[in-house]
Amino acid sequence: MSFQHILAAVDDSIPPNAVIKKSVVLARKCQASLTILKVKRTHNFNLNLLLHRDKPRNKINGSRKPILAYPDRNQPIEIKECQSHSIHNAVVNECKQLKYDLVIVSHKFYPPFFNEFLIADEWQLLKLDDIPVMFVDLEDWHENGHILTALEIDNENLSHQKFNETLIEESKSIANLLANDLHLINSYLPDPFYMSFHHHQPHKLLTEREKYKEKLNEVARGYHLDPRNLHVEEGLPEDTISDEAKRLNVNMLVMGSAEHKGILSTFKGNAARNLINQLRTDLFIVKPKVHH
């Protein structure tokens, strides 16, 4: 992966510093062109007024060095302004005019009740064909940090297996750019066949975990990852993935997008929105070239 044309979209609901700074980091490391799209809202009522944001995390290891970058005269940056009622519409209109291979927007957090009734404007960007989207938080990236990639390994469809390979390759590229290491995670629910209350249950559950660990090892084979960086967790994905991302204090979580029907390939409905909303980290959504 090497981005060539990056689009960073900002509006007046969140300070644009993080989006601009991280866009410059990626553009510089990829030697890509960067367009900053400043969106002026055309209506007075803004759902973003309902946002809540956590304070920046203070758990960063002291040995990690922030990755900072600021524009200079050698950095090709174009600034555009437009009026639109939403970030989503502004980005879609801009992508119709020029070809971009990455869209970067701010990662906003909403009250829990919001997910039950509405889909956030910026989440609609996940429907953009073939254009990956990066949601960035306020905290700086750090060297010697971690990138966590969520994989679905139950699906044995050939196109899905190819997409898993794409996810790992894209993740390794991001990790190399940021001088981070790569971790993989797969979540599973126990087979109903094993859900009984006799004394053999713990052994059966361990066997189930071992089965998924072997599958993950097989997917990761050839990428030269540390076996300690392969994680298999039992439970709902929206819980296990967010817990692991928090435990590792990752710089970024990488996930695959869905077909046109949904938000993310593994998650449906409120589960997908809850996962996005509770992740206090950057989120990089990779799109499949061939929808499966």
C-alpha positions as CSV (number, residue, x, y, z in Angstrom):
1,M,0.0,0.0,0.0
2,S,1.2,3.5,-0.9
3,F,-1.3,6.2,-0.9
4,Q,-1.0,8.8,-3.7
5,H,-4.0,11.1,-3.2
6,I,-5.3,11.7,0.3
7,L,-8.4,13.7,1.2
8,A,-8.8,15.0,4.7
9,A,-12.3,16.5,5.5
10,V,-12.9,18.8,8.5
11,D,-15.8,20.8,9.8
12,D,-16.4,23.2,12.7
13,S,-17.8,20.5,15.1
14,I,-14.3,19.2,16.1
15,P,-10.9,21.0,16.1
16,P,-9.2,19.9,12.9
17,N,-5.6,19.6,14.4
18,A,-5.5,15.8,14.7
19,V,-7.0,15.2,11.2
20,I,-4.6,17.7,9.6
21,K,-1.5,16.5,11.5
22,K,-2.0,12.8,10.8
23,S,-2.9,13.5,7.2
24,V,0.4,15.3,6.8
25,V,2.3,12.4,8.5
26,L,0.8,9.9,6.0
27,A,1.2,12.1,3.0
28,R,4.8,12.8,3.8
29,K,5.7,9.2,4.5
30,C,3.9,8.0,1.3
31,Q,5.0,11.1,-0.8
32,A,1.4,11.6,-1.6
33,S,-0.6,14.7,-2.5
34,L,-2.9,16.0,0.2
35,T,-6.2,17.9,-0.1
36,I,-7.8,19.4,2.9
37,L,-11.6,19.9,2.5
38,K,-13.1,22.5,4.9
39,V,-16.8,21.9,5.1
40,K,-19.1,24.7,6.2
41,R,-22.4,23.4,7.5
42,T,-25.4,24.8,5.7
43,H,-27.9,24.3,8.6
44,N,-28.0,25.5,12.2
45,F,-28.9,22.3,13.9
46,N,-25.9,20.0,14.3
47,L,-26.1,16.5,15.8
48,N,-22.5,16.9,16.7
49,L,-23.6,19.2,19.5
50,L,-24.7,15.9,21.2
51,L,-21.1,14.5,21.1
52,H,-19.2,13.6,24.1
53,R,-15.4,13.1,24.0
54,D,-13.1,11.5,26.5
55,K,-10.0,13.2,27.6
56,P,-6.8,12.1,25.8
57,R,-5.5,8.8,27.2
58,N,-2.5,9.1,29.6
59,K,-1.4,5.5,29.4
60,I,1.3,5.9,26.8
61,N,4.6,4.2,27.6
62,G,7.2,6.7,28.3
63,S,9.6,5.0,25.8
64,R,7.3,5.8,22.9
65,K,8.0,8.9,20.9
66,P,5.2,10.8,19.3
67,I,5.1,10.8,15.5
68,L,4.7,14.5,14.6
69,A,4.7,16.2,11.2
70,Y,3.8,19.7,10.1
71,P,3.4,21.1,6.6
72,D,6.4,22.6,4.9
73,R,7.0,24.2,1.5
74,N,7.9,20.8,0.0
75,Q,4.6,19.3,1.1
76,P,2.0,19.4,-1.7
77,I,-1.2,20.5,0.1
78,E,-4.3,21.9,-1.6
79,I,-7.0,23.5,0.6
80,K,-10.6,23.5,-0.6
81,E,-13.8,24.9,0.9
82,C,-17.4,24.0,0.3
83,Q,-20.8,24.3,1.8
84,S,-22.8,21.1,2.6
85,H,-25.2,19.9,5.2
86,S,-22.9,16.9,6.0
87,I,-19.3,15.7,5.8
88,H,-20.6,12.6,3.9
89,N,-22.1,14.6,1.1
90,A,-19.1,16.9,0.8
91,V,-16.7,14.0,0.5
92,V,-18.9,12.2,-2.0
93,N,-19.1,15.3,-4.2
94,E,-15.3,15.8,-4.0
95,C,-14.6,12.2,-4.8
96,K,-16.7,12.5,-8.0
97,Q,-14.5,15.3,-9.2
98,L,-11.1,13.8,-8.3
99,K,-9.8,10.3,-7.6
100,Y,-8.6,9.7,-4.0
101,D,-7.3,6.5,-2.4
102,L,-7.8,7.5,1.2
103,V,-10.3,9.6,3.1
104,I,-9.5,10.9,6.6
105,V,-12.0,12.3,9.0
106,S,-12.3,12.9,12.8
107,H,-13.4,10.0,15.0
108,K,-16.4,11.4,16.9
109,F,-18.1,9.7,19.8
110,Y,-21.9,9.8,20.4
111,P,-24.1,9.1,23.4
112,P,-25.2,5.4,23.7
113,F,-28.8,6.2,22.8
114,F,-27.7,7.7,19.5
115,N,-26.8,4.3,18.1
116,E,-30.2,2.9,18.7
117,F,-32.0,5.4,16.4
118,L,-29.5,7.1,14.1
119,I,-26.4,6.5,12.0
120,A,-23.7,9.2,12.3
121,D,-23.0,11.2,9.2
122,E,-19.4,10.2,8.9
123,W,-20.2,6.5,9.2
124,Q,-22.0,6.8,5.9
125,L,-18.5,7.2,4.3
126,L,-18.1,3.4,4.8
127,K,-20.4,3.0,1.7
128,L,-17.9,4.7,-0.6
129,D,-16.8,2.1,-3.2
130,D,-13.2,1.0,-2.9
131,I,-12.0,4.1,-1.0
132,P,-10.7,3.3,2.5
133,V,-11.6,5.5,5.3
134,M,-9.6,6.5,8.4
135,F,-11.3,7.9,11.5
136,V,-8.6,9.6,13.7
137,D,-8.8,10.5,17.3
138,L,-7.1,13.4,19.2
139,E,-4.1,11.6,20.5
140,D,-0.8,11.5,18.5
141,W,0.5,8.4,16.9
142,H,3.6,6.9,18.7
143,E,6.6,5.0,17.5
144,N,7.1,1.5,19.0
145,G,3.3,1.3,19.3
146,H,0.8,-1.3,18.0
147,I,-1.5,-1.8,15.1
148,L,-4.4,-4.3,15.7
149,T,-6.2,-5.9,12.8
150,A,-9.5,-7.7,13.3
151,L,-10.0,-10.8,11.0
152,E,-12.9,-13.0,10.4
153,I,-11.5,-16.5,9.8
154,D,-14.7,-18.6,9.8
155,N,-15.6,-17.7,6.3
156,E,-13.8,-20.1,3.9
157,N,-15.0,-18.3,0.7
158,L,-12.0,-17.8,-1.5
159,S,-12.7,-14.1,-2.1
160,H,-13.0,-13.6,1.7
161,Q,-9.7,-15.4,2.2
162,K,-8.1,-13.1,-0.3
163,F,-9.6,-10.1,1.5
164,N,-8.0,-11.3,4.8
165,E,-4.7,-11.3,3.0
166,T,-5.3,-7.7,1.8
167,L,-6.2,-6.7,5.3
168,I,-2.9,-8.1,6.7
169,E,-0.9,-6.5,3.9
170,E,-2.5,-3.1,4.3
171,S,-2.0,-3.4,8.1
172,K,1.7,-4.3,7.7
173,S,2.2,-1.3,5.4
174,I,0.6,1.1,8.0
175,A,2.6,-0.5,10.8
176,N,5.8,-0.1,8.8
177,L,5.0,3.6,8.0
178,L,4.4,4.3,11.7
179,A,7.3,2.1,13.0
180,N,4.7,0.0,14.9
181,D,4.3,-3.8,15.3
182,L,1.3,-5.7,14.0
183,H,-1.2,-7.7,16.1
184,L,-4.0,-9.9,14.7
185,I,-7.2,-10.7,16.6
186,N,-10.1,-13.1,15.9
187,S,-13.2,-13.4,18.0
188,Y,-15.4,-16.4,18.2
189,L,-18.6,-17.6,20.0
190,P,-18.4,-21.2,21.4
191,D,-20.1,-23.9,19.4
192,P,-23.5,-24.6,20.8
193,F,-22.6,-28.3,20.8
194,Y,-20.2,-27.6,23.7
195,M,-22.5,-25.4,25.7
196,S,-23.4,-27.9,28.4
197,F,-22.9,-28.0,32.2
198,H,-21.1,-31.3,32.6
199,H,-17.6,-31.4,34.0
200,H,-15.9,-31.7,30.6
201,Q,-16.9,-28.2,29.6
202,P,-13.6,-26.4,30.3
203,H,-11.7,-29.0,28.3
204,K,-14.1,-28.6,25.3
205,L,-13.9,-24.8,25.5
206,L,-10.1,-25.0,25.4
207,T,-10.3,-27.2,22.4
208,E,-12.5,-24.7,20.7
209,R,-10.0,-21.9,21.4
210,E,-7.2,-24.1,20.0
211,K,-9.1,-24.7,16.8
212,Y,-9.5,-21.0,16.2
213,K,-5.9,-20.3,17.2
214,E,-4.7,-22.8,14.6
215,K,-6.9,-21.1,12.0
216,L,-5.4,-17.7,12.8
217,N,-1.8,-19.2,12.7
218,E,-2.6,-20.5,9.3
219,V,-3.9,-17.2,8.0
220,A,-0.8,-15.4,9.5
221,R,1.7,-17.9,8.1
222,G,4.1,-16.2,5.8
223,Y,3.9,-12.7,7.3
224,H,6.6,-13.3,9.9
225,L,4.5,-12.2,12.9
226,D,5.5,-12.8,16.5
227,P,3.2,-15.7,17.7
228,R,2.6,-13.5,20.8
229,N,0.9,-11.0,18.5
230,L,-1.9,-13.4,17.5
231,H,-4.9,-13.1,19.7
232,V,-8.0,-15.4,19.9
233,E,-10.7,-14.3,22.2
234,E,-14.1,-15.8,23.1
235,G,-17.0,-13.5,23.1
236,L,-18.9,-10.9,21.1
237,P,-16.6,-9.1,18.6
238,E,-17.7,-5.6,19.7
239,D,-16.6,-6.5,23.3
240,T,-13.4,-8.6,22.7
241,I,-11.9,-6.4,20.0
242,S,-12.5,-3.1,21.9
243,D,-11.1,-4.7,25.1
244,E,-8.0,-6.0,23.3
245,A,-7.4,-2.6,21.6
246,K,-7.7,-0.9,25.0
247,R,-5.4,-3.5,26.7
248,L,-2.7,-3.0,24.0
249,N,-3.2,0.8,23.9
250,V,-3.0,0.5,20.1
251,N,-2.3,3.4,17.7
252,M,-4.9,2.1,15.3
253,L,-7.4,-0.7,14.7
254,V,-7.7,-2.0,11.1
255,M,-10.9,-3.7,10.0
256,G,-12.6,-4.7,6.7
257,S,-15.7,-3.0,5.3
258,A,-18.9,-4.7,4.3
259,E,-20.7,-5.3,1.1
260,H,-23.1,-2.5,0.2
261,K,-25.7,-4.0,2.7
262,G,-24.0,-3.2,6.0
263,I,-21.4,-1.2,7.8
264,L,-18.7,-3.8,8.6
265,S,-18.2,-7.3,7.3
266,T,-18.4,-9.1,10.6
267,F,-20.9,-6.9,12.4
268,K,-24.5,-6.0,11.7
269,G,-26.8,-3.2,12.9
270,N,-26.3,-1.8,16.4
271,A,-23.3,-4.1,17.1
272,A,-21.3,-2.4,14.3
273,R,-22.2,1.1,15.5
274,N,-21.5,0.3,19.1
275,L,-18.0,-1.1,18.2
276,I,-17.1,2.1,16.2
277,N,-18.5,4.3,18.9
278,Q,-16.7,2.7,21.9
279,L,-13.2,2.4,20.2
280,R,-11.1,5.2,21.7
281,T,-8.5,4.8,19.1
282,D,-8.0,5.5,15.4
283,L,-9.9,3.2,13.1
284,F,-8.8,2.3,9.5
285,I,-11.5,0.7,7.4
286,V,-10.2,-1.2,4.3
287,K,-12.6,-1.8,1.4
288,P,-12.7,-5.0,-0.6
289,K,-11.9,-4.6,-4.3
290,V,-14.3,-7.4,-5.1
291,H,-17.3,-7.5,-2.9
292,H,-17.9,-10.9,-1.4
